[in-house]
Amino acid sequence: MDANYMLACGIVWRKTADPEAGWELIDGLKSGDVSVRTIAKALLLENSQDSMLLLECALKTGELIPEAAGPCMAEIIRGQRANDSENLRTRRDLFDAALW
C-alpha cells in the first residue's frame, strides 16, 4: 500500500462513500508507513460522518484497535463541535440583528 493508492481511495471515498474505498483507508491507518497513515487519516476526515460510522464498525469488528482509530475519531468530533459552535454563533447573531 502506498501514498498514491491512498489518494485514489480517498477520492473515491470522498465522492461516493464507497465502502471498499473506505475500508482501504482504514487499512491505511494500520500501515507501518507514517505517510500512508497520515494521508489515510486526512482523507477520512474529509468525509467525517461516513468515516465515523466506518471507524466505529472497524472498532466493533476488531479490524482496528482504539489506538489507531482514536486520533481520527477525536478529530472528527472536534470538527463537529466546532461546526456546532459556529452555527450557534451565527444563529445568535441573526437573533440579535432581528431585535434591532
N, C-alpha and C positions, 0 to 999 in steps of 0.2 A: 504494500500500500504506500503510495507516495502523495506528495502535495497536490500534484495535478489531478490525480484521481479524486482526492478530497474536494477540490474545487468543482470538478464536474458533478460530483454527487450533491454538493451544496447548491449548485444552480438548479438541479432537478428538484431538490427538496424545497428550495425557496419558491419555485414557480408552481409546483404541483403537489407538494406534500406527499410525494410517492414514498410509501413505507420502506421499500427496498433501499432507496437513496438515504432515507433517514437512518436505517439500521447500519448502513455503511459508515455514516458519520458517527454513530455510537461506537462502532468498531474502531474508528479513528481516535476516539477518546482513550482507548486502551493501548494505543500504539506506543512503542518504545521510543519513537522519534518525537521529540518535543515540538517540532514544527508541524507535524501532522496533527498532534493533539491540539495545538493552538488553532490551527485552521478549522478543525472539526468543531471545536467549541464556538468559534466566531460564527461559523455558518449555522450552527444550531440556534444561536442567539437571535439570528435574523428572522426565524420563524418560531417565535417563542411559545405561542400557545400549543401548536402541534408538537414542538420539541419537548415541552414539559410533559405532555402525555406520553411521548415516546420514552423519555428518560424514566418516568415513573414505571412504565411497563418493563423497561430493561432492568430496573432495580428489583421489581417483583419476581421476575423470571430468573434472576441471578446472572443475567448477561453482563451486568455492570455492577461494580462494587460502589458503595457510597462515596469512597474517596475519589473516584473518577467522576461520578455524576454530581456530587455536591457543589463544587465550584460553579458549574454551568447552571445548575438549578438555582443556586443563590443569586446569580447574576440576573437570571430571568425574573425572579421575584423582585429584586431591587428595581429592575426596569419597569415592572408592572406598578410598583408602588410610586415610582417617580411619575409615571403617566397619570396615576390616580390623583396625586398631589397637584399636578399641573391642571388637570381637569377641574379639580375643586377650586383652585385659584381663579381659573377662567370663569367658572360659574359665579363665584363670589364677586368678581369684578363686574360681570354683567348685571348682577343683582344690585350692586352699589350704584351702577350707572342708571339703572331703571328708577332708583329712588330720587335721583336729581331731577 
